[in-house]
Amino acid sequence: MLFGESVLCSGQSNMCFATNQMDGAADEIALAGDAKYSSIRLVTVKPTNAKTPQADPTILQNWSIANSDSVGGGPNATRKAFTYFSAVCWLQGRHLFDRLGGKTPVGLLTSAVGGTRVHCWSSKDALDKCPQYYPAGKNSSISNR
C-alpha cells in the first residue's frame, strides 16, 4: 500500500489527448519505463453518462504502475497494452513526482470526455444556481459519473 499525493485530471478534449499522440511521444513513453517512476499509479475512468450520481464509475484502465505500457502502449505495444492515458495528466504527475524529490508516491486519476461544455461537469445544485448558463432543474449527466 502506498500513501502520497493524488491528482484528479478531469476535463474535455485536451485532457483526453493521449500520451502516444503528443510531440516527443516515443521519448516520453520510454521515460515512463524508468524504474524511478514505479511509485506513480494510473487509473482512467470510462467516459459515460448517468442520470444519477454514481458511487462506482466504470473503469477503462485499472490502477496500474506507471511504465511504458500503461502510459503509452510502450515501444513494442501489444493489442492488450493500454494506449489512451492522458498526456496532460501523465506530464503533470511526472513533474509533480520529480518536484517532490522522487520519493512521494503519486496517483493519477483521469476522468475526461472530449467535446463537452463546462456545464456538463457541474452538479444539478451548481446548475440551479446559474440558470443563465444552463436551464435550472436540468441534470448534468457527466458530473454524475
N, C-alpha and C positions, 0 to 999 in steps of 0.2 A: 504494500500500500504506500502511495506517495502523498505527501502534503506539500502544497506550494501555491502558485498563482493560477488563476483560470481567466480565460478571455473568451467572451461571447462575441462571435463575429456574425453579425446579422445585417441584412440589407437586401439590395437588389442586384442588378447586373454586375456591378464592379466587384461585389463580394462573391458572386458565382464564378467569376473568371478563374479558371483552373491553373494551377502551378505549371502544368505541362504546356500551357498555351502562352506563357509570358516570355518576354525577351530574356535570353540567357537561361532558358528552362533547363537545358542539359546540365549546366554548371550548378544551378540551384538544386536540382534533383540529386545530383551526385553529392553535393554538400550535405543534404539531408541524410545521406548514408553514413556520415561521420558518427562514430560511436558516442561522441560527446553530446549529441542531440537525443540520445536514447531516453532521457528523462522528460522529453516532450511527448505528450499524448494528444491524439487527434480523434474527433468524432464529427460526423456530418449527419444532420437531420434531413430526412427526405422532404422535398417540397410538397406539401399537401395543404388542403383547405379543410376547415372544420367549423361547424356551426356553434359548437360549444367548446369551452376550454378543455384541453387535453392534458392528462397527467403523464401519459407515456407517449411521446411522439414516435413516429415510425423512423427508424434509423437506417440511413443509407450506407454509412461507413461506421462499423462498430469501433469502439475505443481501440486504438492501435498505437503502437510505439512508432514514433517518427523514424522513418527510414526512406530510402529512395522509392520503394514500392508504395508505401502508404501516402507519401507526399505527392508523387507524380508518376507513378507507374514504373519507376526505375529505368535504368538504361536498357534493360532487356525485358521490358514489361510483358507479362503474360496476360491472357484473357481474364484471369482471376484477379489481377492487380487492380487496385482502386486508382483511378486516374483523374478524379474530379476534385481533389481537395483545393480549397480556395487559396489562390496565390496571395491575396491581401492578408488573409488570416495566418498563413504559414510565415510570411515575411515579418509580420508584426510579432508573432510568437517567437520566432527565432531571434529577432533583435531584442525582445524582452528577456529571453533566456540569457543571451550574451551580456546584456546590461546588468543582469543580476549576478554576474560572475560565473555562470555556467553550473551553478550548484543547486539552484532552486528549481524544482520541477514546475512545468507549465502545461496546463491543459487547455487545448484549443477546441472550442465548440462552434461549428459553423451551422447556422440556420439561415438560409438565404433563398430568395425566389426572384429570378430575373424579371424585369419589366413590370415591376409593381410600383404603385404610388405610396407615399408615406402614410396616408390614412389607412391603408391595408394592414399596417403594422401596429395600429393603435387599438386599444381596448374599446369596448362599447361605451364604458364610462367616459373615457377621454373624448371619444367622438361626440357624445351627448353634450360635452362642454364647449365644443367648437362646431356648431351646426352650419356655420357659413362655409365650412370646407367639406362637410360630408353630412348628409341628411341625418338628423337626430333620430335615435331609435334603431338605426341600422346596425347590423352586427358585422364586424370585420372578421373574415374567416382566417386570415393568416395569423393574426395575433393569438388565435386560439390553439395553435399547434404546439 
